Amino acid sequence: MAPVENISRIDNTKTFQPLNIAVLTISDTRTAKDDRSGDRLQKMITDAAHKCVARQIIKDEIAPIRDAVQSHIEAAGTDVVITTGGTGLTGRDVTVEAIKPLYDKEIEGFAVLMHMLSYQTVGTSTMASRACAGLAKGTMLFTLPGSPGACKDAWNGILLSQLDNRHKPCNLVTLMPRFLES
């Protein structure tokens, strides 16, 4: 499969709108000293001029994951929650099970794009990932694999442009005011 050409365009006549983004690492083994995926996400977020409003490491168990994500959904001012880890197929990988019940709407295209990007770097091993995304009470939730490479692929290949209100022809930021419409 040939690499997909990035057709994103930035409208520099618009003023960039920074978002408040929480980063949650889901792991039984990571610590603040060795959380390379969380470190990478935080750096990419701040390098893109967004604000990393929270950084946590949470045990790979449904209740603590769901509670942490729910608290960020309820928090005033959190626009995006990005989790890293717990998206695999093992018994301890429960991030998807913890977060999907919180969705009001699933963003199915995110998983498709993640698999397309991952296939270019890890080949058919991408099928072992359950990366996903959704909306919950107007907050965007992105569930990424735990590897720094997958976090980089997701950020550079999808999130960097979709979390930029200047991205054309459309982006998630310009839709934010309408997420809670009825």
Backbone hydrogen bonds in HBPLUS format (Angstrom, degrees):
<---DONOR---> <-ACCEPTOR-->    atom                        ^
c    i                          cat <-CA-CA->   ^        H-A-AA   ^      H-
h    n   atom  resd res      DA  || num        DHA   H-A  angle D-A-AA Bond
n    s   type  num  typ     dist DA aas  dist angle  dist       angle   num
A0168-LYS N   A0009-ARG O   2.76 MM 159  5.25 155.7  1.82 151.6 156.7     1
A0011-ASP N   A0166-ARG O   2.85 MM 155  4.99 159.8  1.89 131.5 138.0     2
A0014-LYS N   A0011-ASP O   3.15 MM   3  5.98 169.9  2.16 123.0 126.2     3
A0051-LYS N   A0019-LEU O   2.92 MM  32  6.13 174.9  1.92 166.9 168.6     4
A0079-ASP N   A0020-ASN O   2.91 MM  59  5.29 146.3  2.03 137.0 148.0     5
A0080-VAL N   A0020-ASN O   3.17 MM  60  6.45 154.5  2.24 156.5 157.6     6
A0021-ILE N   A0051-LYS O   2.78 MM  30  6.03 174.6  1.79 172.8 174.7     7
A0053-VAL N   A0021-ILE O   2.87 MM  32  5.67 136.6  2.06 125.7 138.4     8
A0022-ALA N   A0080-VAL O   2.90 MM  58  6.29 163.2  1.93 153.8 156.4     9
A0082-ILE N   A0022-ALA O   2.84 MM  60  6.17 170.2  1.85 167.3 169.5    10
A0023-VAL N   A0054-ALA O   2.95 MM  31  6.04 169.6  1.96 139.6 142.0    11
A0056-GLN N   A0023-VAL O   3.04 MM  33  6.56 154.3  2.10 154.7 162.7    12
A0024-LEU N   A0082-ILE O   2.89 MM  58  6.24 163.3  1.92 154.5 159.1    13
A0084-THR N   A0024-LEU O   2.94 MM  60  6.41 145.4  2.06 154.8 160.1    14
A0025-THR N   A0056-GLN O   2.81 MM  31  6.16 171.1  1.82 160.4 159.8    15
A0058-ILE N   A0025-THR O   2.77 MM  33  6.11 164.2  1.79 167.3 172.3    16
A0026-ILE N   A0084-THR O   2.86 MM  58  5.98 171.1  1.87 153.3 156.2    17
A0027-SER N   A0058-ILE O   2.87 MM  31  6.10 154.8  1.93 152.7 161.0    18
A0034-ASP N   A0031-THR O   3.10 MM   3  5.44 139.6  2.27 106.5 116.8    19
A0036-ARG N   A0034-ASP O   3.03 MM   2  5.66 129.3  2.30 105.1  90.6    20
A0039-ASP N   A0035-ASP O   2.91 MM   4  6.10 158.5  1.95 150.8 157.8    21
A0040-ARG N   A0036-ARG O   2.89 MM   4  6.01 158.2  1.94 142.2 148.2    22
A0041-LEU N   A0037-SER O   2.91 MM   4  6.15 166.4  1.93 153.4 156.9    23
A0042-GLN N   A0038-GLY O   2.92 MM   4  6.07 167.3  1.94 150.6 154.4    24
A0043-LYS N   A0039-ASP O   2.99 MM   4  6.20 161.0  2.03 150.1 155.2    25
A0044-MET N   A0040-ARG O   2.93 MM   4  6.15 165.5  1.95 154.8 158.8    26
A0045-ILE N   A0041-LEU O   2.86 MM   4  6.01 157.8  1.91 154.6 160.9    27
A0046-THR N   A0042-GLN O   3.00 MM   4  6.20 168.8  2.01 151.5 154.0    28
A0047-ASP N   A0043-LYS O   2.77 MM   4  5.84 156.9  1.82 150.8 158.4    29
A0048-ALA N   A0044-MET O   3.08 MM   4  6.12 136.4  2.28 134.6 144.3    30
A0048-ALA N   A0045-ILE O   3.24 MM   3  5.27 131.0  2.49  94.0 106.5    31
A0050-HIS N   A0045-ILE O   3.06 MM   5  5.43 156.5  2.12 159.2 152.1    32
A0049-ALA N   A0046-THR O   2.96 MM   3  4.94 159.7  2.00 107.1 111.5    33
A0061-GLU N   A0059-LYS O   2.76 MM   2  5.57 134.6  1.97 109.4  94.5    34
A0065-ILE N   A0061-GLU O   3.17 MM   4  6.23 163.0  2.20 160.4 165.7    35
A0066-ARG N   A0062-ILE O   2.86 MM   4  5.97 177.0  1.87 165.6 166.6    36
A0067-ASP N   A0063-ALA O   2.88 MM   4  5.96 164.6  1.90 154.4 159.2    37
A0068-ALA N   A0064-PRO O   3.00 MM   4  6.06 160.4  2.04 141.7 147.0    38
A0069-VAL N   A0065-ILE O   2.96 MM   4  6.21 170.9  1.97 161.2 163.4    39
A0070-GLN N   A0066-ARG O   2.82 MM   4  5.88 164.3  1.85 150.7 156.1    40
A0071-SER N   A0067-ASP O   2.93 MM   4  6.09 152.5  2.01 144.8 151.8    41
A0072-HIS N   A0068-ALA O   3.23 MM   4  6.55 147.1  2.35 142.7 150.6    42
A0072-HIS N   A0069-VAL O   3.07 MM   3  5.23 123.1  2.41  99.3 113.6    43
A0073-ILE N   A0069-VAL O   2.94 MM   4  6.27 147.4  2.05 149.6 159.9    44
A0074-GLU N   A0070-GLN O   2.96 MM   4  6.18 156.8  2.02 151.7 157.1    45
A0075-ALA N   A0071-SER O   2.99 MM   4  6.02 127.9  2.27 130.8 144.3    46
A0078-THR N   A0075-ALA O   3.47 MM   3  5.99 170.2  2.48 129.9 128.3    47
A0140-MET N   A0079-ASP O   3.02 MM  61  6.37 163.9  2.05 155.9 151.6    48
A0081-VAL N   A0140-MET O   2.81 MM  59  6.28 153.8  1.88 160.5 169.5    49
A0142-PHE N   A0081-VAL O   2.87 MM  61  6.29 161.5  1.91 162.6 167.9    50
A0083-THR N   A0142-PHE O   2.82 MM  59  6.26 162.7  1.84 163.2 169.3    51
A0144-LEU N   A0083-THR O   2.77 MM  61  5.84 170.4  1.78 145.7 148.1    52
A0085-GLY N   A0144-LEU O   2.88 MM  59  6.29 154.1  1.95 143.8 150.3    53
A0095-THR N   A0086-GLY O   3.18 MM   9  4.95 142.3  2.33 129.6 136.0    54
A0130-ARG N   A0087-THR O   2.87 MM  43  5.01 129.6  2.13 131.4 146.9    55
A0093-ASP N   A0090-THR O   3.09 MM   3  5.33 154.5  2.16 108.3 116.3    56
A0098-ALA N   A0094-VAL O   2.94 MM   4  6.15 144.4  2.07 148.6 159.0    57
A0098-ALA N   A0095-THR O   3.10 MM   3  5.03 121.9  2.45  93.2 108.3    58
A0099-ILE N   A0095-THR O   2.95 MM   4  6.14 152.5  2.03 154.7 161.4    59
A0100-LYS N   A0096-VAL O   2.95 MM   4  5.74 167.0  1.97 152.2 156.4    60
A0102-LEU N   A0099-ILE O   2.82 MM   3  5.49 155.7  1.88 125.7 133.9    61
A0103-TYR N   A0100-LYS O   3.05 MM   3  5.42 155.7  2.11 114.3 121.3    62
A0104-ASP N   A0135-LEU O   2.59 MM  31  5.63 173.1  1.59 163.1 163.4    63
A0105-LYS N   A0135-LEU O   3.32 MM  30  5.23 157.0  2.38 135.0 138.8    64
A0135-LEU N   A0105-LYS O   2.73 MM  30  5.23 157.5  1.78 156.7 163.3    65
A0107-ILE N   A0133-ALA O   2.85 MM  26  5.21 174.9  1.85 125.0 126.7    66
A0110-PHE N   A0107-ILE O   3.12 MM   3  5.86 152.5  2.19 119.3 126.1    67
A0113-LEU N   A0109-GLY O   2.93 MM   4  6.12 168.0  1.94 152.9 155.6    68
A0114-MET N   A0110-PHE O   2.83 MM   4  6.07 159.4  1.87 152.9 159.3    69
A0115-HIS N   A0111-ALA O   2.97 MM   4  6.18 159.3  2.01 148.7 153.4    70
A0116-MET N   A0112-VAL O   3.00 MM   4  6.31 154.7  2.07 148.5 156.0    71
A0117-LEU N   A0113-LEU O   2.90 MM   4  6.17 164.1  1.93 155.8 159.3    72
A0118-SER N   A0114-MET O   2.79 MM   4  5.90 167.7  1.80 153.3 157.6    73
A0119-TYR N   A0115-HIS O   2.90 MM   4  5.86 152.0  1.97 143.4 150.1    74
A0120-GLN N   A0117-LEU O   3.12 MM   3  5.49 133.1  2.35 104.3 115.9    75
A0121-THR N   A0118-SER O   2.95 MM   3  5.27 141.8  2.10 106.4 117.5    76
A0122-VAL N   A0118-SER O   2.67 MM   4  5.71 175.5  1.68 177.0 178.0    77
A0123-GLY N   A0119-TYR O   3.02 MM   4  4.14 136.0  2.22 110.7 114.9    78
A0125-SER N   A0122-VAL O   3.34 MM   3  5.66 150.2  2.44 132.4 129.2    79
A0126-THR N   A0123-GLY O   3.17 MM   3  6.23 171.0  2.17 128.1 130.0    80
A0127-MET N   A0124-THR O   3.11 MM   3  6.01 170.4  2.12 124.7 126.6    81
A0128-ALA N   A0125-SER O   3.10 MM   3  5.88 170.4  2.11 123.3 126.3    82
A0129-SER N   A0126-THR O   3.03 MM   3  5.58 165.7  2.06 122.1 124.3    83
A0132-CYS N   A0143-THR O   3.12 MM  11  5.24 146.0  2.25 132.8 143.0    84
A0143-THR N   A0132-CYS O   2.82 MM  11  5.24 175.7  1.82 166.2 164.7    85
A0134-GLY N   A0141-LEU O   2.95 MM   7  5.26 150.5  2.03 143.0 150.6    86
A0141-LEU N   A0134-GLY O   2.82 MM   7  5.26 162.8  1.85 165.6 163.9    87
A0136-ALA N   A0139-THR O   2.91 MM   3  5.18 155.8  1.97 144.5 152.6    88
A0139-THR N   A0136-ALA O   2.93 MM   3  5.18 166.2  1.94 116.9 120.6    89
A0151-CYS N   A0147-SER O   3.08 MM   4  6.40 157.5  2.13 153.4 160.0    90
A0152-LYS N   A0148-PRO O   2.92 MM   4  6.15 155.7  1.98 147.4 154.1    91
A0153-ASP N   A0149-GLY O   2.89 MM   4  6.14 162.2  1.93 150.0 154.9    92
A0154-ALA N   A0150-ALA O   2.90 MM   4  6.06 163.8  1.93 148.9 153.2    93
A0155-TRP N   A0151-CYS O   2.92 MM   4  6.07 164.2  1.95 149.1 153.7    94
A0156-ASN N   A0152-LYS O   2.84 MM   4  5.89 165.1  1.86 158.3 160.3    95
A0157-GLY N   A0153-ASP O   2.80 MM   4  5.41 149.4  1.89 138.2 148.1    96
A0158-ILE N   A0154-ALA O   3.00 MM   4  5.42 140.7  2.16 130.9 137.9    97
A0159-LEU N   A0154-ALA O   2.94 MM   5  6.21 161.5  1.98 153.3 156.4    98
A0160-LEU N   A0155-TRP O   2.70 MM   5  5.35 163.1  1.73 153.7 151.4    99
A0162-GLN N   A0158-ILE O   3.04 MM   4  6.13 169.1  2.05 157.5 160.3   100
A0163-LEU N   A0159-LEU O   2.83 MM   4  5.53 143.7  1.96 150.1 153.2   101
A0164-ASP N   A0161-SER O   3.17 MM   3  5.17 153.8  2.24 110.9 111.0   102
A0172-LEU N   A0162-GLN O   3.09 MM  10  5.42 136.0  2.29 128.7 141.0   103
A0167-HIS N   A0164-ASP O   3.02 MM   3  5.60 168.7  2.04 122.3 126.0   104
A0175-LEU N   A0172-LEU O   3.12 MM   3  5.18 135.2  2.33  97.3 110.1   105
A0176-MET N   A0173-VAL O   3.11 MM   3  5.20 145.2  2.23 101.4 111.5   106
A0178-ARG N   A0175-LEU O   2.79 MM   3  5.46 150.8  1.87 125.7 135.4   107
A0179-PHE N   A0176-MET O   3.11 MM   3  5.25 164.9  2.14 111.9 116.5   108
A0181-GLU N   A0178-ARG O   3.15 MM   3  5.28 169.2  2.16 114.1 115.4   109
